């Protein structure tokens, strides 16, 4: 482990600078390279062992029932935002969850729109997070951030959805005791299991990946843990999984058969009506890519229709063991479920069911998530889908550029047999953005997964750097066409790659970059 001496400005208890502007020299320990990788591996394994030990004492049915209910509360709350729209998002930023008067503004809306049962679950969930603080990475330092408003709470739960689902998937494997688990324990266990253990596992795996991608990546040992030199943000806030092209993209940018789609008649968080509408509308969108003739897609839709008979209400799905075995035999190609005992396999599982004893449980959202992920796999190598997603990605970049004052030039797509993706002018400078839509699996967590992702990341970065050189070589075409001498070239990567090349910008950081450029 290396040491280095760094200057430190002394500050007061309130965070202000000391009146004498005192600067002192401080010695810090630096960890990097294979030493950092070994350190993080050991730390990650300790976290996994601790989580197993903590889950082991609980009775499976007791903890599963309570955590499953918590999952329902979280998913309903997150989807209230999608149902009520942008107006609700704006209002929620000014509603403090500990303020009863402010909360009254939204309680009546939720009750009138979604009913008393949804409201009761909403109020129970909110009560768990009054006074709650979360961990956020700010300037590559983990700091405590209070959850104060409804928007803070929504943003937190949206970011932690996969971790919350991970606990649900781990319970049947690791909970083998006789201790009962109460709903009142959720708050403390969210801090313990998600904030402290699962987040440390995720950050550790990301650190391993970054250390293998960035030559100067290192960690600084502090009293609060390790402070890393870089931070990897793997998805846009609204996504749980990487998607090149969503239904919303097709509707917004291509209006593909938009007029033929069906809409539900009433606002609801989830319903069998909406389930049917989703399956119907998707046939309109995916016909373009030949999926309707794909046997796996046909099997997937048949399976989804089969599941409608197992809904207990508009949310909960229960399938007895004998029925599930029969269903798996009927739809062998779908890979519906697999027994797992490895932590990383369970954490990265995207199956639509959780098994507890002789019953397989799912939910409206779990099933839809499985369905969407499966279709994404089917389309990943579809040529027309790749072309559509590439052009729509360019449209999204253009839209963001115009939002931040860039003058997008529409007549520069092809100049003297040379192609350009997105060309803009701002402050007498040409900005040439080349949009790269390469798929990258950025949601899987694990040491092996991190090493594998780092290899693919390095190949992509090398490819992007070559693409930048090609843009430099043909820049005179743009200079002559637009009559502007100053020009800058960038690659916009659809999914975030890890690089210290400032001319390669991940799409999920594009708005931040344009705001600060």
N, C-alpha and C positions, 0 to 999 in steps of 0.2 A: 504494500500500500504506500503510495506516494504522499508527501506533504508539500504544501505550498503556503506562502505568506501572502495574505490579501489585506487591503485596507478596509476598515470598517468605520462608518460614521456613527457615532453614539447618538441615540435618540431618547427622548423622554418617554415616560409611561404611556402618554396619550398618543405616541407615534410621531410627535413633532421633533424637529432637529434641536439638539442641545444648543443653548444660546451662545456657547463658546466655540461652536462648530468643531468639537473635538473629534479627531480621527486617530484611531489606534490600529496597530498591526496585529493581525490574528493569524494563527497557524491552523490550517484545516487539513484534514486527511482526504485524499482523492483515491477513488477506486475505479479501475477501468480494465478493459480487455477481458481476458479469460478469468482473471481474479474476480471481476464484477459478475461475470456469467456464473461462476461457481458460487459466489455469495448469494445471488438471486435464486439459484436452484435450491440451495439449502433453505433459504427463507420461504420459498414457495412450498416446499415439502412440509415444513413445520406448520404452515397455515392449513394445508390439506389435512394433515394428521389431527390438528386441533379441531377442525370442523367436524371430522368423522367422530372424534371423541365426544364432542358436545351433542351431536345428533343421536349418538348411540343410546343415551339413557332414556330417550322418549319413546312412548308407545306409538307405534306406526299410525294406527287409525286416529288417535287423538290429535297428533301433530299435523297429520295430513289434512284432516277435516278443517282445522283452524287455518292452516296456511292456504289451503285451497279457497277458503272463503276470503282471505286476504287478497289472493290473486284476483278474485272476482271484483272486489272493491276497487283495486288498482285499475283493472282494465275498464271497468265502467267509468271511473273518474277520468281516465285519459280520453276515452271516447266521447264523453260529454263535450269536450272541447271541439272535436270534429263535427259533432251534430249541431252545436249552437253557433259555430263559425267564429270569424275573426273578431266580431263585436264582443263576444264573450271573453276572448283572449285579452283584448284591450282592457275590459272592465276588471278582469281577474288580477291585473297588475296593481290595482288600487284597493283590493279587498284583503285585509289582514285577517288571517285565520284565527287569531286570538281575540278579534274584535266582534262581539255579538251583533252590534248595530250594523256594521258593514256586511257581515255574513247574511243578515236578513235580506239584503238586496238580491242575493242569488238563491237562497233557499226556496222561496216561492216559485221562482222560474223553474228550478229542477223538479219540484213537486208537480207543478202544473203540466210540465212537458213530459216527464218520465214516470211519474207516479210515486206513491208513498214508499214502496220497497226500495227503489233506487235512492230516494232521498235519505232513508234510514241508513243505508250502507255508506252513502256519501258523508253523512254527519259523523258516523263512527270512524271513518277513515281520517277525516279532518282532525278529530279529537286526538288521534295518535300522533299527529305531527305538530301540534301546538308546542312551541318552544324547542323544536327539533333543530339540530345543526348537522350539516353534511360536510363532506370533504370535497374540496375543489382544488385543481391545480392552477395556481396563479404564479406566473413567472417561474414555472417549473418547481414551485414549492407547494407542498400539500398544506392547505390552510382550512380552518373551520369557517363555514359560511352558514349563517342562520336561515332557516326557511320561515319567511315572514308572511308572504302573500300566497294567495291561491295559485298564482302563476309560478312562484318559486316551487311550490309543492308539485304542480303538474310537471315542471321541467325536471325536477329531481326524479320523480317516479318514471317518467319517460326514459331517462338515462339509465335507470336501474332495472328496467323491466326484465332484461335477460338474466340478471343476477337473481331477481325474485323468482323467476321460472326455474333457475338452476337449483335453488333450495327445494322447490317442489319436486323436481326430478331426483334429487339426492335422497329425499326422505324415505322412499320405499327401500332403498339400498342400505342405508346406514342407521335408520331409527329402529332399534330392536329391543328397547327396554320396556319398562312398565310405568314410567313417569308420565302423568297427564300434562298436556300443554294447553294453556289458556290464552284467550284472545288478548288479554292484558300484557302478555309477554312479547307480543309482536314488536312493539317499539324498541325494547332493549335488544331483542335478537336481531332486528334490522341493523342496529348500530354494530352489534358484535359480529354477526355472520356476513353481512353485506359490506358495511362501511370498513370494518377492520380486516376481515379475512378475505372475502372474495375480491374486494378492490385491490388489496395488496397482491393477490395472485395475478390479477389482470395487469397491474402496473409492473409487476416483476417480469411477466412474459413479454410485455411491450419493451421493457428495458433490455432484455436479452436480444430481442429483434433489432432494436435501435443500435445496440453496441456492435452488432455484426454488419450494420449498414453504414454507420458513420465513424470514420477513423478517429475523430476527436470526442466521441461520446464518453462521458464519465459521470460518476456520482460523487457528490460531496457529502461526507459523513457529518451529520448535525445531531443535536440533542433530540430532535424530533424524527430522526430517521435519515434516509438518503434523499438528497436533493439532486435531481438529474439535470444534466446540461441541456437536454432537449426534451420536448414533449410531443408524443404522437397522438393525434386525434383521428380516429379511424372511420367515423361516419358522420353524415349530416344528422342533426338532432332528431329529425322526424323518423329516422329509419332504425329498425332493429337488425336488418339484414341488407347486404349490398344488392341493389337492383339497378340494372342499366336503364330500364324503361318501365314506368308504372302505367297503370290504367289512367291515372290523372294526367300523366304526360300526353298520352294518346288523345285524351279528350281535349286538352288545352291546346296542344300544338298541331294536332292533325285532324281533330273532329271526326275521327273514324267512326262512321255509322252512328254518330252521336244522336241523331234524330230518332233512331230506332230503339234506343235503350229504354229500359223500364226504370221508373223511380218508385220508391216506396211512398205510400199514401200518408203515413204519419211519421213523426220523429220518434225514434226509438234507439236505444243503445245497441240492441241486437234482437233479431227475431227470425223465425222461420221464413217469414215473407221476404226479409232482406237476404237470407241465405239463398232462396230460390232466385231472386233477382240477380244476385251476384253471379250465380252459375249461368243464367240466361245471358246477361250482358257480356260476360267473358267470351261466349261463343261468337258474338259480334266482333269483338276486338281481335280474337286469335284466329279467326277464319283467314285473315290476311296472311298468316304465317303457315298455313296448311295444317294447323294442329287438329282440326276437326276430323281429319283422316288418319291421325296418328293413334295407333292402338293403345299406347300408354295413356294418352290424354283421354281417350274414350273410356278406358278402364278407371281413370281417376274420377271422371264425372259420374260414372255409374256408382263408384264407391261413395262419393259425396251424397248422391241421392239416396243411397242405401242407409246412410247415417241418419237421415231425417226421422226414421222410425225409432231412434234411440234417444232423441231429445226428451229430457224430463221436464224442461220448461224451455224458454227461448234461449237459454244459456248453457245449462248443464247437460252433458251426454254421459250415459253409463251403458257399458256393453258387458254382459256376462262372459265369463271365460270361454265357455263352449261356443257361443255365438262368435266371439272374436277369432277363435281358431278357424272356424268355418269361413269367416270373412277373409282372413289372411290366405287361406287356400284358394279362395275364389279370385283374389286380386294379388297373386304372387309377385307380379312385376312392380308393385308399388312400394315394397319394403316398408310396411306400416309400423312395425315395432321390432325391437331387438332387446333382449335382456343384456344388461351391462353391469360391470362392477368397477371398471376403471373410472377414476374421477374425471379425467379429461373427456373420455367418451360420453359420459353423462352430461357434463357441462356443455359440450358442443352438440348434444343431441337436438335434432329438430323434428323428432317424431311427434305425431299429433295426440299421443296417449300416454298416460301414466298408469302403471299397474299397481294396485294395492290388493294383495291376496288374490281373490278370484274375480275381481272386477277391474275393467279398464275404463279409466275416466278421461274425459276430454271436455272441452268447452267450445262454444261458438268460435272464439278467437283463436284457440289452439288449432282447431281444424282448418279454419281459413288460412292461418299462417302456414300450416303444412301444405295446403293446396297451392298457395302462391309460390312458396319455395320450390315445390315440385315442378310447377310450370316454368319457373325461371331456369331450372336445370334443363328442361326439355328445349327451351328456346336458346340456350347459351351458344350453341353452334349453328343456329339457324341464320342463313346468310341475309335474308330480307330483314329479319329482326335486328341483326347487327347494323345493317345500313340505316334502318329507321332510327335506331337508338343513337347512332353516330350523328345524324343530321339534327335530331331533336336536342342532343347534347349541345351542338353548336348554337341552336336557337336559344337555349337556356343561358349560355354564356353571353350571347348578344343582348338578351333582356337585362341581365345583370349589369353589363357594360353601359347600356343606355341609362339605367337607373343611377349610375354614378358619374354621369356627365361625359362619357365617351361617345364620340360621333362615329357610329358604325357605318362603314362604307359597304353598301350592298353590291356594288359593281366590280368587286375585286376577287370574285370567286375563282376566276380563271383568267390569267394574263399570259399571252404568248406560250400557251400549252403548259403553263405552270399553275398549280392549284394552291389556293390559300383558304384557310378555314374562316377565321373571324379577323377582320382588319378594321381598326379604329384610329381616329385621330383625337388627341387631347393635348392641349398646351403646345401646339406646333410640333408634335411628335407622333410618328406612326407607331401604333402598338399592334404587332402581328401575333395573334394568339393561335397556336396550333392545338386543336382539341384531340386528345387521345382517350379513347373509350375502352381501353383494355380492361377486361374483367380481373378483379383481384379479390380473393376471399379474405375479408378483413375482420370477420367476426369470430373466427375460431380461436380459442385460447388454449395454450399449452406449450410446453418447452419444445417438443418435436415440431409442433405447428409453427412456432416462432422461428425456428431454424430454417424450416422449409420456406416460410414466407420471406425470410431475409434473402434467400438465394434468388427467389423469383423477383423480389424487389430490386436487387442489384442488376438483374438482367433488364428489367424495365427501365431503370435509371440510365443504363448504358444506351439502350434503344432511344430514350428521350433525348439524351445528350447528342446522339448522332442526328436525330431529327432537328435539333436546334442548329447544328452546323449546316444542315441542308438549307434551313431558312436563311441563315447568313449568306450562303452562297447565291441565293436567288433574290436577295433583298432589293437589288437594283431595279427589278421589275416594278416593285411597289413605289420606289422613290420616283421613277420616271412617270408612272401612272398618276400619282397623287401630287407631284411637285413639292414634296416635303423632304428635306435632307436628313433630318434626325429620325432614327428608327430603332425600336427595341423589339426583341423577339422573346416569346414565352411559350412554354408548353403547359396546357391545362390538363391535368390528369383527372379522369372521372372518379377514380378511387384513389385515396391518398397513398403516395409512395413516400419513402423516407429518404431524404437527400438534403445535402447542404447547398445544392445548386439553387440560387435565388431565382433563376429563370424557369424553374419547374414549380408550378403552383397547383396544389391539390384543390379540386373543385370546392370542397367544404371549407376552404380558407379564402376563396376568391373574393367574396364580398369584403372580408376584413382587409385583404390586400388592396382592393380598389379604393376602399375608404381611406386608407393610409398612404396611398401612392401620391 
